[in-house]
Amino acid sequence: MTRYIDVQDLARLVNRKGLPSCLGEMAEYIRQDYLRWHDFEKCPRLANHSPDGVIELMPVSDANLYAFKYVNGHPKNTHNGLLTVMAFGALGDVDTGAPVLLSEMTLTTAIRTAATSALAARYLARPGSRSMALIGNGSQSEFQAIAFHTMLGIEEIRLYDIDRDASAKLLANLASYPGLKLTLAGSVAEAVRGADIVTTVTADKAYATILTPQMIEPGMHLNAVGGDCPGKTELHREIVERARVIVEYEPQSRIEGEIQQMPADSPTTEFWQVVQGLVAGRESDVQVTLFDSVGFAIEDYSALRYVLDVAKALEIGSDIALVPALENPKDLYALLQPKVASVKRIA
């Protein structure tokens, strides 16, 4: 049987654990998997693009489990009452190919993206960072705010979105969140000024320049999340040229990240090297660091592994017959035969 986790199951799991705990625990699963980077068979995600969006498949495997995520990105969806990002994913047993888990991944992806952002900032932001600018206040914003507050101790977040209703939504959702001060800024420049960390998580599929060079101050850490497909950026090229750039998986980031603007040999460091202590994340207090995050399949592998472990521990979800169980595994045709009821003869 295959464990099945739908949207309500995942929401119940998060509410039972608490979102801060899920963020921290999932981040640790991600960290542990980056520590064994070379155990994984990796490739850039497979994407089908259309004028209004993209649909992607993100596969990865190690010797035990195969994982994939189906995910889209359609910024115009919100005008039609649909989410910009929708996803589901699966885990399979490598030895047999049997599906182990089928799960929603829309909510899970929001949690894993924020967990990854905060995990990277632990290595890249200046110690003692307490303030953040959050540019883009859509579906991902609450998760980013809570992750940076609980995992890094961020106390003040200045918000900006061209859609003021989105910022109002974020303020209303987190108005009573303890220990977190949220303020609305009148512009990107106002939000960014004096911030220790700047997170950009906008949705438009365009070569945008949300951040310009004059906004960047020495020692800032930039968490660029929204530029995650070809033709979609958030940072001016000069910022990328000046910053110490950390990426998840360079072959994928060259296609989809902020570094798609750069020459193919522009300097980058992969995050696993930082996690494993092979190189420093931040080299000085005045250095500008950039986590050019596009999302990578290992993070989804970690997230699915976490969801399966917690779902089993809390007895959440259901077991479904996703593949046949047969008395004779060579007789698939038997599934199509009518079941003959046995009749008890009475003498």
Salt bridges, closest charged atoms under 4 A:
ASP9 OD1 - ARG12 NH2 2.66
GLU25 OE1 - LYS17 NZ 3.05
GLU28 OE2 - ARG31 NH2 2.87
ASP33 OD1 - ARG36 NE 3.18
ASP33 OD2 - ARG305 NH2 3.15
ASP39 OD2 - ARG36 NH1 3.65
ASP52 OD1 - LYS76 NZ 3.20
GLU56 OE2 - ARG45 NE 3.46
ASP62 OD2 - ARG36 NH2 2.96
GLU142 OE2 - LYS169 NZ 2.96
GLU155 OE2 - ARG130 NE 3.88
GLU156 OE2 - ARG158 NH1 3.18
ASP196 OD1 - ARG126 NH2 3.32
ASP228 OD1 - LYS232 NZ 3.11
GLU241 OE2 - ARG237 NE 3.00
GLU250 OE2 - ARG254 NH2 2.91
GLU256 OE1 - ARG45 NE 2.75
GLU283 OE2 - ARG244 NH1 3.56
GLU299 OE1 - ARG112 NH1 3.62
ASP300 OD1 - LYS69 NZ 3.01
ASP300 OD1 - ARG112 NE 2.78
ASP319 OD1 - ARG3 NE 3.15
